[in-house]
């Protein structure tokens, strides 16, 4: 697809629905077969921080508790220290929170995504200028 406005850049949110940047940059760090961190796991970590619960975070993402728990287990196993600390439910209820390592990993992931978007803007714009029109897309 060709951009109609040659002055538009990746930071131009007028090209995206609901103020999202266009095109979206989705970074996935692959450390090994089961060890990776991308936008989905980053969102899960953010929601665990907000909800204080793996189940609540999973619900907000539209996934089962089992799937959310599996993703947390993969994350915890991939790093030297767990990213999420959880307590089983019961009379006092359970809960989950990001550990210091989890906060550091999440903050560094977001900084990396932001940096790539800024530093790569000219290349992203050059690629976008070569796109053909895609029905229903930008």
N, C-alpha and C positions, 0 to 999 in steps of 0.2 A: 504494500500500500504506500502511496506517496503522500507525504504531508502536504496539505494545501498551503500552509504558511511556512515558508522556508526559514523564518526566524524563530519558529517554535523549537523549544529544547526539551530535554527529558524532564526538566523541572516545571514544564508548562502543564499545570493541572487542568487547563481548559480542554485538553485533548482527551481527558479520561472521565468516565462516569463517576459521579458522586465525589469529585475532588481527589480521586486516586491519581498518583503519578502514572504517566504513560510513557513508554512501556514500563511494565513492572519488572523490577530486578529481583529474581528469586535465587538466592545463593544457597547452595548445599555444599557443606564441607564433608567429604567422604574420607574417613580415617581407616576404614576396613570394611569387611563384608556387612557386618551389623552395626558398625560404629559410624554414625553420621549425624550431622546437625544441619537442619534446614529450617525453612519458614514454619513448617508444621510443628516441629518439636519446640522451636522457639516460642511459638504461640502457646503451646501446652504449658511450657514453663511460666510464661507470663500469667496465664489463667490460674495456674496453681498458686502463684503468688497472690493474685487477687481473691481467689475463692477460699484459699486455705484448705483445699480438698482436691484430691485427684479425681474423685467421682464428679464433683462440681465442674471442674475444668473440662473433663471429658464430655459432660452433658452440654456445656456451652459450645463445644466443638462438634457436637452431633455424633459422638462416638461412644461406644460402650465403656463401662468402667474397666472391663477386662483389657480392652485395647489400650486405653490410656495407661493402665498399670504396666502393660507390656512395654510400652514406649518409655516409661519412666525407668523400668528395669534395664532396658537397653542403654539408656543414657547413663544411669548409675554405674553400670558395668564397664562402660567405655572410658570413664575417667578415673584417675587415681583416688579421688574422693567422690562420694555421692553428690549429685546435684540437688536431689530432693530427699528430704527426711520426712518420713511418715510414721504416724502412730495408728495402731488399729482402733477401730471403733469399739464401742462398749457403753457402759453407763455414762461415762464422761464424754463420749464421742471420740472420734478419731481426728485426723487432720493431717495436713501436709504443708511443708514450707520449703522454700528454696534455702539451701545451705549457702555459706559464704562462697564456696566454689561454684554453685549454681548461679548466684548473682554475678560473679565474675565472668563466667562463660557467656551468660545472656548479654551482659553489657558489652563484652568484646565482640560478640556476634553482631549486635546492632551497630556498633561503631564501624565494623568492617563493611557491612552492607551500605551504610551511609557514605563511607569513604569511597567505595567502589562506584556508587552512583554519581558522586561528585567528580572523581578523577576520570571516570570512563564516559562522562557526558558527551564529549566530542565524537567518540567512537560509536556510542549508542545512537546519536543523532545521524551519523553517516550511514549506519545500517538501516535506520528507519526511513531515510530518504530513498532507499532502494527497494522498499517493500511495495508490493502491488496491492491494489484495493482488495480487502477481504470482506465479503458480505457479513454484516452484523458486527464488524470490528472497526477499529480506527483505520 
